[in-house]
Amino acid sequence: MRTPLTTIETAVPAQVRSEHDLLGDRDVPAHAYWGVHTLRAVENFPITGQKLSSNMHLVRGLAAVKLAAARTNRELGLLDAERAEAIEQACLDVMAGRLADQFVVDVVQGGAGTSSNMNANEVIANRALEILGHPKGDYARLHPNDHVNLSQSTNDVYPTAVKLGTIFAARELLAALEELEDACAAKALEFRTVVKMGRTQLQDAVPMTLGQEFGSYAVTIGEDRLRLAEAEPADSRDQPRRHRDRHRP
């Protein structure tokens, strides 16, 4: 049975847990899925005021890297099945947006993305511990670095996550462009009999219909959509691409 997420809104604000890093011990809110590294990043890098959760495409990219790493580490015998399965489920939770409010570090921080990587490691580790029936912060059983970040480094995780996030964002843009293209094509048909003056360098030119104008918009948007689709890496596609030039005259 799937372990439910902790209801953060009903947690007691004063309740804390103690976590340790090389700088010492710090109290972390007991209900938080993030840990001491994330806490220090929030304190040390209040640069933009914009949290990592404001870019969920990147957060999904980070979780996707952790998911792939967990599966690979399990296949290589570096990670036992119980931990791997818990990490996988935690990553899927993050990718589904269920822990979005736990990504609290600033989008800009020192360390070229280390704090973003550790925020993801801690959230996934504590969610995995919860899935396994252990309390958050019980890192002797499942550790953010030793298990979630196994076989990885910020220097490979962060660039890969950025590329994945760009792909996720591009897919949404492709869908929006297709909708806009269809709308312009519909208006081209609706306005096919509406005659207007053409304009060339702010002077009157050959008359045209408003439908022809909207038809040109549709074709231009369609061409841009196809260029964007071509830029998507072949091995990243999980759905058929639409190579259609539907509205070209």
N, C-alpha and C positions, 0 to 999 in steps of 0.2 A: 504494500500500500504506500502510495506516495506521501511523504511527510509534508505537511502544509507549511507555508511560510509563516514566520513569526509576524503577528500583527503589531507593527511598530506603533500605531496610534494608541494602543492600549498599554504599552510598556510603561513601567514606572520610571520617570525621568531620573530619579536619584540612584537607580540601580546601576552599578558598574562592574566591570571585570578588569583584572590587572593583566597587562601584557608586557613583555620584556623585549628590548632590543639592545644593541651594543651601547646605547646611551643610558640605559637604565630601565626602570619600570614606569609605566604610565597607566592611568585608569582610562578605560574605553567604555562608552555606554554599553551596557550588557545586551541590549537589543540590536546593536549595530552589527552588520555583517562585515564591515571594514574593521581594520585593526590598527596597531600602533604605528606602522609605517604611514598609513593613510592619514592618521591623526597628525603626525609630524609634518607631513606635506601640506596639509591644510593650514597649519600654523606658520610654516616657513615660506610658503609661496602664495600669499594672497595677492596675486598680480592683476588679474582681470576681473575677478568676481564672477566669472562664468565657469560653472561646474562642468566636469567631464560629461555628466548626464545630459547636457544640452546638445551633445552630438551622439545620439544613440547609434548612428551608423558605425562610428569608431568603436563604441562599446561592444556592439555586436561583432565587429572585426576582432577585437581582443578575445572575446569568448570563443569565437570560431577557431582561433589559433590554439587556445587552451584545449578545446575539444579534440582537435586533430592530434595535438601532442599527447594527450591522455590515451587515445586509441593506439597511437604508434608505440608509446612507452609500454603499453600492455602487451602488444604483439611482440615486442623485443624482450619481454620478460623483466623489464625494469620497474614495472608498477603492477601490484597485485590486482586481481579482478575486482575485489570489493571496493578498493579505493578508486580504481579507474571508472567503475560504473557510477559511483557517487559523484565524481568530478564531471563526468559526461552529463549527468542529469542536471547538475548545478549550472554547467555551461549552457545547456538548453533553456534553463530558466532565465538566465541572463539574456540570451538571444531573443527570448520571447518578451523581454521588457519587464519581467516580474520584479526585478531588483534594481530598477533604474535609479531610484532615489538613493541608492547606496554608493553611487559613483560621484564622490563629493570633492575630489581634488580639482584644483584649478586646471583649466585646459592648457595653460602655459606654466611650466615649472622647470626648475633646474634638473639636470640629469638626462636630458634628451629623451624624456618619456618614462624614466624609471618609476616615478610616482604613479603614473597612469597604469603601468604594468603591475605594480605592487597593489594598487587599489583593486585591480581585477583579480590578482592572485588571492588576496585576503577575502574578498567577497565570495569568490568561488569556493575557497577552502572552508569558510564558515558555513556556507550553504551545504556543502558536501558533508561536513560534520553533522549538521542538522538532519540530513537525509539518513545518515548512519545511526542516528539516535544519540549523538554525543553533544555536549554543550559547546557553544561557540568559544573559540580560544583554546580548545583542547588540542593544541598543535602537536603533541606527542603522538597522537593517533593519525592526524592528517595535517601536513604542514604547507603553508602557502608557497614556500620556496622549494622544499625538498620533494614535494609531490605535484602541486599544481604547476609550478614553474620548471619541473624536471626536464632536462635536455634543452633548455631555452635560455635566452638572454634578452634583455631589453633591446639590444642592438639588432636582433632579428625579429622579435615579437612586434615591436612598435611599427617599423616600416611595413611589415606584412599586414598588420591590422589596418594601417592607413590605406593600403591598396584595396583591401577587402571592403573597408568602409566606403571608399570611392565607388566601387562596383555596386554596393547596395544602394547608394544614393543615385547612381546613374540609372539603375533599373526603375526607380520611382520616377525619375525625370523622363525616361523613355515612355512610361505609361501616360504621364501628363502631356508630353508632346503629341502622342498619338490622339489623345482626347481633343487637344487644341486643333490638330490637323483636321480631324473629322468635323469639328464645329465650323472651321473656316470653309471646308468643302460644302457643308450644308448651306452656309450663307451664300456661297458662290451660286448654288442652284436656285436659292430663294431670290437672289437679286439679279438673275440673269437678264432681266428685261429693263432694269433701271439704268438709264443712260446718264453718264456724267462726263464732265470735261476732263481730259487728261492734263497733266501738268509736267512740264519739262523746264527745269531751272526757273521755276516760279512764273512761267509763261504758258498760255493756253497751247495745247497740242491736240493730237488726234483724239476725238471722243472715244470713250470706251464704256463698258457697262461696269456697274459696281460688282456684279458677279465675277467678271474677269479679274477685277482687283483682288477679291477674296480668294479666287482660284489661285492666283499667284502666291498669296500668303500660304495657302495649303501646300503648294508644291515646295516652297522654300522651307517650311517647317518639316515636311517629309524628308527632304534631302538632309537637313541637319540631324534628324532622328536616325537616318541610316548611317551617317558618319559616326554618330555616337555609338550605335550598335556595333559597328565594325571595330571600334576601339576597345570593346570588351574582350578580355582574354578568352580564348577558346575553351580552356579547361575550367572556366569559372561559371559557365552557363548551366543553369539547372532548369531551363525552360526553352522551348523552340524560339529562335529569333524570327522576327517578322521582316523579311526582306521584300517589302512591298512598296511599290511606288504607285499608290492607288489613285492619286489625284492629279497625276500629270496628264495634261490634255493629249 
